[in-house]
Amino acid sequence: MLFDIIKAVLLGIVEGVTEFLPVSSTGHLLLVERFFGLDESGFWKSFAVLIQLGAILAILVIYFSRLWHIALGMFSDPAARRFVIGVLVAFLPAAVIGGALGGMIKAHLFNPWVVCFSLIVGGAVLLWVDQVDHKPRHHDATAFPLPMYLIIGLAQCTAMVPGVSRSGATIVSAMLLGADKRAAAEFSFFLAIPTMVGAFVYDFYKNRAEMSTDHLLIIAIGFVVSFISAALVVRTFLDYVTRNGFAFFAWWRVTVGVLGLIALALGL
């Protein structure tokens, strides 16, 4: 039981720290599980999805005032209603493709080799995007054009490949479509809410038979650690990328991917 608690804390930290950074939380969790020899049973495979709700709660708490204002104005304020529709439009591709292909993707692509290659390729893309002179036209994540929301949602689907990064895919696509760095990052936060809640509900329902009282305790610990870690990251991430861009995260991805490939080649 003690070892399970330690694993829950470790994975909760990894999830919370990496979920909203463009480095791929799923990829990092898979590598941590592989190289630290953590149990790969059905429960622990679901654990990473289940504790994402802790990270989502961090977004809800930090942006509570703004989200509450949107919720209250959804039926009377055209701008608020349009943003809610935009989020749903962006969420729809992931819901459809994830529901249709999720099992196949997990069966064939959830392995450390795919993660490492995806981290390296994604890092190169992030470096390139960070150097492009975008001349941003959109500075408010709640006021993108509706077609832009749809394209970002389609781009998010690439993150079903572990190592790609959901936040990275949404940020890169938003910036290429004219959003500034802060607005792109903020929309990745907002889009994460329905995407990750949907993944949580689906995985919890699918694996409910494997849950026990002990499992619920472990999930609760991971949830709390994920919440605290994510809250700390989100509060600093926007200011950091506004000033410094994404180069640090790009090189982090490349470094982790290369070290992972070396370790795999050595049979570790």
N, C-alpha and C positions, 0 to 999 in steps of 0.2 A: 504493500500500500504506500509506504514512504517513497519508494522508487517511482511509483505512478504519480505521486504528487510532485516530485522533482521534475518528471517529464512534462507534466501539465504546466508547471511554472516556466520551464525552458521554452516550450512550444508557444505558450501564451505571450512571452516576450518577443519571440521571433514574429509571431502573427501581428501583434500590436505595432511593432516598430516598422515592419515592412509593408503592411497592408496598403497604406496610402502613399508610400514612396514608389517611384517607378522602377522597382527592382524585382518585383514578383514575390509576393508572400508565399504562394503555393510552391514555387520553385525552391525557395529557401527552406520551407518546411520539409519538402521531399529530401533535400540534401542533408538537412540536420538529422532526419530520421535514418537515412542511409549511413552516414559516416559516424553517427553516434550509436549505431546499432539498436535503435529504438524498435519496439514491437511494431510490426506491420500488419497486425490483425485488422479485421473489419472495423472494430471500434476506433482504433487510432487513426485509420484512414479517414473516418468520418469526423473525428475530433477536430481536425484542422478547419473543417467547414463550420462546425457547430460553434466554435469559439469566435468566429468572425462576427457574431452578433455583439460581442463585447466591443469590438472596434467600431461597429455601426452605432452603438449607444454613445460612444465618444463623440461622433459627428452630431448626433441628435442633441446632445447636451451643449456642445460648443456653439452650434448654430440654432439653438432652440428659439431664440427671439425672432430670427429671420424666417425660420420654417413655420413658426406659429402664425406670423403675420401673413405668410402665403396661404396657409391653411384657412385662416379666417376670411381671407379675401378671395378664395377660390371661386365662389359663386357670385361675387359682386364686382370684383376687380378683373378686368380683361387681361391685364399684364400677369397677374398671379395665375389666372386660369390657363393662360397660354404657356406659362412655364411648367405647370403641372402636366399639361398635354405633351410638352416637349420632353419631359423626363420619361413619361410613359412610352412615347414614340422611340426614344433612345433605348429603353429597356426591352422593348418587344423583340428585336432580333435575337438577343441573348436568351430570352425565355423560350422562343421557338426552337432555335438551333440547339440550345442546351438540353431541352426536353427530348429532342429527336436523336441527338448524337452523343449526349453526355456519357452514356454507358460505354459506347465504343471508344470515345476519346480516353476515358479513364483506363480502359483495358489495354490500349495500344500505345498511348503517348505518355502515360505517367511513369516515366523511368528517368534516372539521373542523367543519362546520356542526352536525352532530348532537352532536359532542363539546362544543362551546361551549354549546349549549342545555342539554345534560345536566349540565354543570358548574354552570350557574346554578340550575337546578331542584334539583339535589342539594344545593347550598349552602343554598338556602332551607329544604329539608327538615331538613338538619342543624342549622340555627339554631333551627328550631321544636322539634326533639327535645331540643336542649340546654336549652331553657327550660322544658320540661315537668317537673312535680314527679312523678317516677316512683315514689317509695317502693319502691325495689328490694327484691325478695324472694330473688334468686339472687345469691350472692357467689362461687361457685366454678364456673369454666367447665367443669369436668369432671363436674359433678353437675346439669346442667339436666335437666328432664323430657324423655323421648323425643319427645313431640309438639312440644315447643319446638325441638328439634334439626331436626325435619322442616320446620317453618315457616321457620326461619332458612335452611335449604337452599333452600327455594323462593324466599325473598327474594334469595338470592345470585344466582339466575338473571337477575334484572334487570340485573346487572352485565355481561351479555353485550352490552348496549348500551354502546358506548364513551363514557366520560365519567361513567357512573353510579357506579363504584367498587365493587369486590368487597368490600373491607374496610368501606366505608361502608354498603353494603346489609346486611351481616351485623351490624355494630355497631348500626345503627339498629333493625333488627328485634329483636335480642336485648334492647336497652334497652326497647323498647315491650312486650316480653313479660315484663319484670320483672328483667332483669339489671342489675347496677350497671355503671358505665362501665369499670372495670378488667376485670371478668369478660367483658363484651361484647367488648372489644378483644382479650383473650387468646384467646377462642374463634375470633375472626376469624383469628388466627395459626394455630391448630391446624387449622381447616378449610382454610386455604390449602395445607396440605401435600399432601393427596390431589388437590385441585382443580388446583393448578399442576403437580404431577408428571404428572397425566393429560394436561393441555394440552401439556406438554413432549413427552411420548412420542408423542402424536398428531401434533403438528406436525413433529417430527423424522422420524417414519416417513413422513409424507406428502411431505416435501420432501427426503428423503434423496438423491434423484438430483441435486439442485442443489448438494449439499455437496462441497467440495473441501478439499485440505489447507490452502489459504489461508483458507477459510471457518472451518475448525476452529480456527485460530489466533485469528481475529477473535472467534469465539464464546468462546474461553477467556479472552480479555482482558475482554470484556464480563461474563463470568461472575464473574471475580475482583473487578472494580470493583463489580458489583452486590452481591456478597457483603459486601464491606467497608462499602459505603454502607448496606445494609439492617441490618447488625449495629449500626452506630452509631445508626440511627434507632430500632430496636426497644428498645435499652437505655434510651432517654430518653422514648419515646412514652408508655408506661404511666403513669409518674410524672407526666408533664405533663398528660395528660387527666384523671387522678384529681384533680389540684389545680385545673385551669383549664377543663376541658370541651373542647368542639369548636368554639367560636366562631371561633378563628383559622383553622382549616381550612375552615370554612364560608365565611368572607370571602375566603380565598385562592381557593376555587373560583369564587366570584362574580366576583372581580376578573379572574382568568385568562379566564373565559368571556366577560365583557364586552369585554375587550381583544382577545380572539380574534375576536369578532363584528365589532368595529370594523375590525380588520385585514382580515378577509375582505371586508367591505363596500367597503373601499378598494382591493380587488384585490391585496392583498399576498400 
